[in-house]
């Protein structure tokens, strides 16, 4: 095994390459930030278990950190893609097991979704099965009129990607009547509407109102929302995201 100082240098490089602060890495792994600092400076040798945990989060491997073969990102698979895969695994395995790790890793992923380029954001969205996506050209045209509209559109696309992490599907791919059924069950109704049956003005309003409640349910049960079916009734030609 390499010296502790060499492993520490590789660990620090991998952390910085993945754009994690020590505090952020500590939140995701449960390893104190001060301990991570000691690992990086070579004053303490990490256990194999902790090395594996940090390597997984940073998008590398324990072998890379130990042997120094390739501690950097896999150029064909950016860190954010690996984080999305990890979050999918946590959801499938049951959120109750990851009550600490999932929120921290999700926060890091949301930060990356907020700053990546529009083409990269749309590529991730398409890979995760999102439907009715705008083109890069459309977003660029909106930007010529001001920043508000394209920023709001990109924020909603990022929100839809996060939906797939919570539910395994893009809510926009779900049949409207199924979304309305969920709204009735959860007691969610349009803002300023005294009588529920006045209905929703559009899908965006309906999904926006449902999203927060369904995510809350996912955490309360630790296994996803009890109101969400295992298989959604989808709009014609749409597919479940993941």
Secondary structure as UniProt FT lines:
FT   HELIX           4..17
FT   TURN            18..19
FT   HELIX           22..29
FT   HELIX           33..41
FT   HELIX           48..57
FT   TURN            58..59
FT   HELIX           62..67
FT   TURN            75..76
FT   HELIX           79..93
FT   HELIX           95..98
FT   TURN            99..100
FT   HELIX           101..115
FT   HELIX           118..127
FT   TURN            128..129
FT   HELIX           136..144
FT   HELIX           147..167
FT   HELIX           171..173
FT   HELIX           176..186
FT   TURN            191..192
FT   HELIX           196..198
FT   HELIX           203..221
FT   TURN            226..227
FT   TURN            236..237
//
